Amino acid sequence: AAGRIYAKIASIPGLRPHDFIIANYPSLDDMYTAPEGLWGFGTWVNGGHWSTCEARMVMGYYRLQRFEDARRSMERLLTFARKFRMDNPLVGFGSAVYQPHEPINLCYDSFGPPAALVRGLFEYIYRADSLTLVPRIPPGITWIEQRFPVRFGSKRLCLAVAGAGPITRVLCNGAPLGSFDGVSVSLSYDALPAEAAITILRGDAEPRPFTPPPAPGEPALPPPEEIRALASEWLSVITPPADGKAVARREEPPAAEGDSLLERAERLRGFHARLAAAGLGDSYEAAHARLAMSCLSAACERRRLQKEGALEPLEPRSQHAADRSYLTAFARLCDGIERVIEGYRESEDPRRARIHRLWTDR
């Protein structure tokens, strides 16, 4: 049935005029309003593109081993991502953003297709006591590593596949593990270590060294001078000139802005260190602090790459908004953790009360 559905879709070019699946083709014939404006064919629900639908299509491509369709979908999505134009829906039958007058676009629906591209490689069928992996690796790839971990309860799994053909062995940290048949692997939760490097061997493939990254520790914060320079360059203002084309005016912001970034980052670092020393390095609060610090580090790394000419510049208004979004993300993460922990102030829960004390300690 899946094969017949795919064959029908593939036989109608109008359903994927720009590699993405659109909502319908041809135009809806049961509308109670004229097909114009928002309702025009190719704009919104009438022939527009929605990333949630595309994510399901990508998963379907994997299950039917239509890897080229998945590749084309991702290549098309990257043309939007590289311009910071991850909007939803996409109009023009999936060829343009819905809100073109914004300097940048970001709608969380847009993360569905790349998540499907990653998930499609291994499927990940979760059960209460086991995880089933169904590798679907494009032909011609005989060694692939997924170095970022996937979560299974408190366990962290990094995955690799070697060879081609049916599955013949499964190793965890170099030792045999798991039950498997020719196409899937079942991993018992109780049998998995906290940090698991899973290697799936196919055909007559031999194991290769596979060392996943270590569990996350405290991110290294950029030097203070980098953080201050970042604030100086990115925390400027937008001034619309007479011609109506807004550009970023590079004015030196008050020194307090750079100092504020630095102060918040240092507070997070001290808080994370105290959590780790108290045996709470795996807590939600520690993970939140790590994520915020990583965002600031990513912002400084982006600035370095810009200085080296390694990033293609955007038009000025979009460039300013894209740069500033990195610091906005850091600030909002800081705001979030501060609100959460402030809510622990009067808590009768011993764990929350302890975390609040660790937050207020300096």
C-alpha positions in Angstrom: 0.0 0.0 0.0 2.8 2.4 0.8 4.5 1.7 -2.5 1.3 2.4 -4.4 0.7 5.7 -2.5 4.3 6.8 -3.3 3.9 5.8 -7.0 0.8 7.9 -7.3 2.5 10.9 -5.7 5.5 10.5 -7.9 3.3 10.3 -11.0 1.9 13.8 -10.3 4.7 16.4 -10.8 2.4 19.2 -9.6 2.5 17.7 -6.0 6.2 18.4 -5.7 7.0 21.3 -8.0 9.9 22.5 -5.8 10.9 19.2 -4.2 8.6 19.7 -1.2 5.2 18.1 -1.0 2.4 20.6 -1.2 -1.0 20.3 0.5 -3.0 19.3 -2.6 -3.0 19.3 -6.3 -4.9 20.6 -8.2 -6.7 23.4 -6.5 -9.3 22.7 -3.9 -12.8 22.4 -5.5 -14.9 22.6 -2.3 -14.0 26.1 -1.1 -16.6 28.5 0.2 -14.7 31.6 -0.9 -12.9 32.8 -4.0 -9.5 31.2 -4.5 -7.6 34.4 -4.2 -5.3 36.1 -1.7 -4.7 33.8 1.3 -6.9 31.2 -0.4 -5.2 31.4 -3.8 -3.8 28.2 -5.1 -0.2 27.6 -3.9 -0.4 30.0 -0.9 -1.8 28.4 2.3 -4.0 25.4 2.8 -4.8 25.5 -0.9 -1.6 24.2 -2.5 0.9 25.7 -0.1 3.7 23.8 1.6 3.8 22.8 5.3 7.0 21.4 6.9 5.0 19.1 9.1 3.8 17.3 6.0 7.3 17.3 4.5 8.6 15.6 7.7 6.2 12.8 7.2 7.1 12.5 3.6 10.8 12.2 4.5 10.1 9.4 6.9 8.1 7.7 4.1 11.0 8.1 1.7 13.3 6.3 4.1 10.9 3.4 4.7 10.6 2.9 0.9 14.3 3.6 0.5 13.7 6.6 -1.8 16.9 8.2 -0.5 17.2 10.6 -3.5 13.9 12.2 -2.7 15.0 12.7 1.0 18.3 14.2 -0.3 16.5 16.6 -2.6 14.2 17.7 0.1 17.0 18.6 2.4 19.0 20.4 -0.3 15.9 22.5 -0.9 15.5 23.2 2.8 19.1 24.3 3.1 18.5 27.1 0.5 16.1 28.6 3.0 18.2 27.8 6.1 21.4 29.4 4.8 19.4 32.7 4.4 17.8 32.4 7.9 14.4 31.9 6.1 13.0 29.0 7.9 9.3 30.1 7.5 6.0 28.2 7.5 4.0 27.9 5.5 5.9 28.4 2.2 4.0 30.0 -0.5 4.5 29.8 -4.3 4.0 26.1 -4.1 6.8 25.8 -1.6 9.2 28.2 -3.3 9.0 31.4 -1.1 8.5 32.4 2.5 5.1 33.5 3.9 6.5 36.6 5.6 9.1 38.1 3.2 9.1 41.5 4.9 10.6 40.1 8.1 14.4 40.4 8.2 14.6 36.7 9.1 12.1 33.9 9.6 12.1 31.0 12.1 9.1 28.7 12.6 9.6 25.6 14.7 7.7 23.5 12.1 10.7 23.9 9.9 12.8 21.6 12.1 10.5 18.7 11.3 12.1 17.7 7.9 15.8 17.7 9.2 14.7 15.8 12.3 13.0 13.3 10.0 16.2 13.1 7.9 18.1 12.1 11.0 15.5 9.8 12.4 15.0 8.0 9.2 18.5 6.6 9.3 17.6 4.4 12.3 13.8 4.8 12.9 14.1 4.5 16.7 11.1 2.5 17.9 10.9 3.1 21.6 9.2 0.8 24.1 9.1 0.8 27.9 12.1 -1.6 28.2 13.8 -1.7 24.8 14.7 0.3 21.8 14.5 -1.1 18.3 16.8 0.3 15.6 16.0 -0.2 11.9 19.0 1.1 9.9 18.1 2.5 6.5 21.4 3.7 5.1 21.6 5.0 1.5 23.5 2.5 -0.8 27.1 3.3 -1.3 27.6 4.4 2.3 29.6 1.7 4.0 30.6 3.6 7.2 28.5 6.2 8.9 28.8 7.6 12.4 26.1 9.5 14.3 28.3 11.1 16.9 25.7 13.1 18.7 23.8 10.9 21.2 20.2 9.9 21.2 18.4 9.5 24.5 16.8 6.4 25.8 15.8 7.2 29.4 19.0 8.2 31.1 21.1 6.4 28.6 23.0 8.1 25.8 23.6 6.2 22.5 25.9 7.1 19.7 25.5 4.9 16.6 27.6 3.7 13.7 27.0 1.3 10.8 29.6 -0.5 8.8 29.4 -2.5 5.6 26.4 -3.4 3.4 23.7 -6.0 3.3 22.0 -7.8 6.2 23.0 -7.1 9.9 25.5 -9.7 11.1 26.8 -8.4 14.4 26.1 -5.6 16.9 28.7 -4.2 19.3 28.3 -1.9 22.3 31.5 -0.3 23.5 33.3 -3.1 21.6 31.5 -6.0 23.2 28.6 -8.1 21.6 25.2 -6.8 22.6 21.6 -6.9 21.5 19.4 -9.3 19.6 19.0 -8.7 15.9 17.8 -10.1 12.6 18.9 -9.1 9.2 17.2 -5.7 9.2 16.7 -4.5 12.8 18.4 -4.5 16.3 16.6 -4.7 19.7 18.5 -3.1 22.6 17.3 -3.9 26.2 17.3 -0.9 28.4 18.8 -2.7 31.4 21.7 -4.1 29.3 22.8 -0.7 28.0 25.5 1.3 29.8 25.0 4.9 30.5 27.2 5.9 27.6 26.9 3.5 24.7 28.7 3.4 21.4 26.6 1.1 19.3 28.2 -0.3 16.1 26.0 -2.3 13.7 28.0 -4.5 11.3 26.5 -5.5 8.0 27.6 -8.3 5.7 31.2 -9.2 6.2 32.2 -5.8 7.6 34.8 -5.7 10.4 34.6 -3.3 13.4 36.3 0.0 13.2 37.4 2.3 16.0 34.3 4.3 17.1 34.8 6.8 20.0 31.8 9.0 20.5 32.2 12.4 22.2 32.3 12.4 26.0 29.2 13.3 28.1 28.7 17.0 28.2 30.6 18.9 30.8 30.9 22.6 31.5 31.1 24.4 28.1 34.2 26.6 27.8 33.1 30.2 27.8 34.8 32.6 25.3 37.3 35.1 26.8 35.7 38.3 28.3 37.2 40.4 25.5 35.4 38.3 22.9 32.1 38.6 24.7 32.4 42.4 25.0 33.4 42.7 21.3 30.4 40.6 20.4 28.1 43.0 22.3 29.7 46.0 20.7 29.2 44.7 17.2 25.8 42.9 17.4 23.8 44.9 20.0 23.4 47.8 17.7 20.2 49.3 16.4 18.3 49.3 13.1 17.8 52.7 11.6 15.5 52.9 8.5 17.1 55.5 6.1 15.2 57.7 3.7 15.2 55.1 1.0 13.3 52.7 3.2 16.0 50.0 3.2 16.8 49.5 6.8 20.5 48.8 7.7 22.3 48.2 11.0 23.9 51.3 12.5 27.1 50.1 14.1 27.2 52.2 17.2 29.1 51.3 20.3 26.5 50.2 22.8 26.8 51.1 26.5 29.6 49.1 28.1 27.1 47.7 30.5 25.6 45.6 27.8 28.8 43.6 27.2 29.3 43.5 30.9 25.8 42.2 31.4 26.4 39.3 29.0 29.6 38.5 30.8 28.1 38.7 34.2 25.2 36.4 33.3 27.6 33.9 31.7 29.9 33.9 34.7 26.9 33.3 37.1 25.8 30.3 35.0 29.3 28.9 35.0 29.6 29.2 38.8 26.1 27.7 39.2 26.9 24.8 36.9 30.2 24.1 38.8 28.3 24.0 42.1 25.7 21.7 40.7 28.3 19.3 39.4 30.2 19.3 42.7 26.9 18.5 44.5 26.3 15.5 42.2 23.6 17.3 40.2 25.5 17.6 36.9 22.8 15.5 35.1 19.9 17.6 36.4 17.6 19.6 34.2 19.0 22.8 35.7 22.6 21.9 34.8 21.5 21.0 31.3 19.8 24.4 31.0 22.9 26.2 32.2 25.1 24.3 29.7 22.7 25.1 26.8 22.8 28.8 27.6 26.6 28.9 27.8 26.8 26.9 24.6 24.6 29.5 22.9 27.0 32.3 23.9 30.0 30.2 22.7 28.2 29.6 19.4 27.7 33.3 19.0 31.4 34.1 19.5 32.3 31.2 17.1 29.9 32.8 14.5 31.6 36.1 14.8 35.1 34.5 14.4 33.9 32.7 11.2 32.6 36.0 9.9 35.9 37.7 10.5 37.6 34.9 8.6 35.2 35.3 5.7 34.0 31.7 6.1 30.3 32.7 6.2 28.5 34.1 3.3 27.0 37.5 4.4 23.3 38.3 4.3 21.8 41.5 3.2 22.4 44.1 6.0 19.0 44.1 7.7 18.9 40.3 7.7 22.5 40.0 8.8 21.8 42.2 11.8 18.7 40.2 12.8 20.5 36.9 12.3 23.5 37.9 14.4 21.3 39.4 17.2 19.1 36.3 17.3 22.1 34.4 18.8 22.3 36.8 21.7 18.5 36.8 22.1 18.6 33.1 22.5 21.2 33.4 25.2 19.3 36.1 27.0 16.0 34.2 26.9 17.7 31.0 28.2 19.1 33.1 31.1 15.6 34.6 31.7 14.1 31.2 31.7 16.4 29.5 34.2 16.2 32.6 36.5 12.4 32.4 36.6 12.4 28.7 37.2 14.9 28.8 40.1 13.2 31.9 41.6 10.1 29.7 41.7 12.1 27.3 44.0 12.5 30.0 46.7 9.7 28.9 48.9 9.6 25.3 47.8 9.2 22.6 50.4 10.8 20.1 48.0 14.3 19.4 49.4 15.9 19.0 46.0 14.5 22.3 44.7 15.4 24.1 47.9 18.9 22.8 47.6 19.2 24.0 44.0 17.9 27.4 45.0 20.7 27.6 47.6 23.3 26.6 45.0 22.0 29.4 42.7 22.1 32.1 45.3 25.6 31.0 46.6 28.4 33.1 45.0 
